[in-house]
């Protein structure tokens, strides 16, 4: 994918057995580092007996760009065949 940005691929992980704790009236779940989400905010919903945790979509261009994987391609030097800037300005 030359010259394109792409989102990191989703990968499946083996299930983890974790324990729940309590913090006052809230139940606490420690998420293993293998399941780290790129965001600081998530939505939580319950479907039957399952809890679904999803990252809140990026709301700004900068936040979206932070989620993109680095492009390994090197970009071509598009100025290589152009005359120096001083020469262009003298032609105007």
C-alpha positions in Angstrom: 0.0 0.0 0.0 2.4 2.6 -1.2 1.8 6.1 0.2 -1.3 5.1 2.2 -2.0 5.1 5.9 -3.8 2.1 7.4 -5.2 1.2 10.8 -3.4 -1.4 12.8 -4.7 -4.9 12.1 -6.9 -6.5 14.7 -5.5 -9.6 16.2 -7.2 -12.3 18.2 -5.8 -13.1 21.7 -6.3 -16.2 23.8 -8.8 -15.6 26.6 -7.4 -14.5 30.0 -8.8 -15.5 33.4 -8.8 -12.4 35.5 -10.3 -11.5 38.9 -12.7 -8.7 39.7 -12.1 -6.4 42.7 -14.2 -3.8 44.4 -13.6 -0.1 44.8 -16.4 1.3 46.9 -19.6 0.7 45.0 -17.7 -0.1 41.7 -16.4 -3.4 40.5 -12.9 -3.2 39.1 -11.3 -5.2 36.3 -7.6 -5.0 35.5 -7.1 -5.3 31.8 -3.9 -7.2 30.8 -1.4 -5.2 28.7 -2.0 -7.4 25.7 -5.5 -5.9 25.5 -4.4 -2.3 25.8 -6.7 0.1 23.9 -5.3 3.1 22.0 -7.8 5.5 23.6 -8.4 6.8 27.1 -12.2 6.6 26.9 -14.3 3.5 26.2 -18.0 2.6 26.0 -19.3 -0.3 28.1 -22.4 -2.2 27.4 -23.9 -5.5 28.5 -25.2 -8.1 26.0 -26.7 -11.0 27.9 -24.0 -12.2 30.3 -21.2 -10.5 28.3 -19.6 -7.1 28.9 -18.5 -5.4 25.7 -15.8 -2.7 26.0 -15.1 -0.6 22.9 -12.9 2.4 22.4 -14.6 5.7 21.8 -14.0 6.8 18.2 -11.4 9.6 17.7 -13.1 13.0 17.6 -10.3 15.1 16.1 -7.9 14.6 13.2 -4.9 14.6 15.6 -6.6 11.9 17.7 -7.3 9.8 14.6 -3.7 10.3 13.3 -2.3 8.9 16.6 -4.2 5.7 16.0 -2.6 5.1 12.5 0.4 2.8 12.1 3.6 4.3 10.8 4.1 4.0 7.0 7.3 2.0 6.4 7.6 3.3 2.8 10.1 6.0 2.0 8.6 8.9 0.1 10.2 10.0 -3.2 12.1 13.3 -3.4 9.6 15.2 -5.5 11.9 18.3 -5.6 14.8 16.5 -7.1 14.4 17.6 -10.7 13.2 21.2 -9.9 15.6 24.1 -10.1 16.5 25.8 -6.8 13.9 28.2 -5.4 16.0 31.3 -6.1 16.1 30.4 -9.8 12.3 30.0 -9.9 11.7 33.4 -8.3 14.0 35.2 -10.7 11.8 33.9 -13.6 8.7 35.6 -12.2 
